[in-house]
Every structure is written in C-alpha cells, then in structure tokens.
Amino acid sequence: MTSARLQMPPRITQGDVFKIRLLVNHPMDSGFLRDIDGVLIQRNVIRHLLCTLNGKEVFRVEPTTGVSANPFIEFYLRATESGTCCFAGLTTKPISASCVTA
Amino acid sequence: MMPTVFSRRQSIAQLLKTVVAASMGTLLSGAAKAQVDKLTITGLSEARLRTFEEMVRPFVQNQELKKENVSLSLPMLADNGHMVPLSLKIDSPMTEAEHITHVYLISQRNPVPLMSKFVMGPWNGRADLSTRVRLSGNQSVIALARRSDGNFIYDVQEVVVTEAACVDNG
C-alpha cells in the first residue's frame, strides 16, 4: 500500500524558506528484475509526485526507474501564505494521494 | 601509542584512495571505449556507457550549456547501487526574473538514462534538492538544470558502485 510521510518545521514564519522532506512508501519496481521463480516483476513506478500549496502547483517530481524504492525527496519552499500543502501521486498502478496540513 | 594508530589509519586511507583511483581509471577507459563503439546502441545493454552528448543533448537541444553554479554531491564510493544518496545545490536567486525551472538527473549506464525530473519555480526559494537514486555500476552522473532564460547549467560527478542495482533482463 502506498503511503507518504512529510516532514517540515513545526513553526514557519511568513517569508521563510523552509525544507520539506518527503518519504513515500513505494516499491518502485523497475521492470528489469525477476522474482525467485524467474517471473518478471511488472514495472510499477511513481510517474508524478505533485506538491500543491492551496491548490497551486509548487513542486513536481517525475521519477523513473532510476529512483530508489521508497523514494525520499528533500526540497525547499518559500512560505508565502499559510494553508494546506498537499501531495498527490500518480503511479503505474491506480492513483494514490495523501494530504498533510502545514 | 596514538601516532601508530594514526599512521595505520592514514595508510588505510591511502590504500582506499589507490583503489578508488584504479577504479576511476577503468571508468575513464570505459568512457573512451564507449566513444568508439557508438553504433552498438541497445536500450538495455548494461555495459555500455553513454557519451556526454548522448546524455545531455535530448534535453538541451540547441540551447547554451555551461558547467557552473551547480554542485552535485554523491558518495565517491557507493556500497549499494540500489540506494545512492544524491544531493544537489544550485546557486540561483530563485526570483521571478531568474530562477530554475527544471532539474534533470541523468545516468551514464542505467537502462533508463533519465533518473528523475524535477519541476520548480520562484516559489521554491532555494533550488536545492536531495534524493536517493539507483545506479547500475560505475559511471558519471549529470545534474542538468534549466534556467528561466532557457539556458542550461550542469555538473558531473563520477561514482564507483560496488554492488550495482542489478538489471537481470539487460
């Protein structure tokens, strides 16, 4: 089951540039590996990870098979307004989404 | 007793350096070989190393490309190719007028050359990133960033991978 965890500073003042750490639980199967019976493991990777702040896109990641299982991404964001920072993911399997309040 | 321990540690460090230097040597000769057999391009061949042009040209097209303001840091020696920590610092004011719009992480040897693409803008405040990537063997990694004026900047880092993220079907 895909789930995401988000870590950011507990208090952010307006105008701050703060760090967001995102950890997604996802196997990121590359589609090049075989399991113990020699059956090819189907490709299953995250196609998009979208970070929105109050509905406006602020950061997007498009990983391919070159990103490790359980992708970890660290990036910065400038605090312009308070609101909800939301993450949505699109994988090769059905869409999953997770939402965290800032 | 202290100086003995220190000198032993130093000699170990020296040995490690030599090993790394030797592997770098093979890496470079591999890159030179890749220049020669340019015609043997197959999507999944693990052994082939891409040339710099092959790696960046699809993204850069005919825009300007400079090696500046980007600093890519990777471990010199990665034990496990499945999870190589990678961090990137890009020197950019990140204002409306001048910011980074896209960042591409490109691998020289992986079956899929583009490892990840990031889309950012002035609202990020700082164009620094860090993530973990898969690397199938010793290679160079390129971090390519597109500026808001359409030009590109990049940095290259060589990495020795002890245990490659395997590509059974390669």
Interface residues (C-beta under 8 A of the other chain):
Chain A: V17 S30 G31 F32 L33 R34 L40 L53 K56 E57 V58 F59 R60 V61 E62 P63 T64 T65 G66 V67 S68 A69 P71 F72 I73 E74 F75 Y76 L77 R78 T80
Chain B: L44 H82 M83 V84 S87 M94 L105 S107 N110 P111 V112 L114 M115 S116 K117 F118 V119 M120 G121 P122 W123 N124 G125 R126 A127 D128 L129 S130 T131 R132 V133 R134 L135 A165 C166 V167 D168 N169 G170
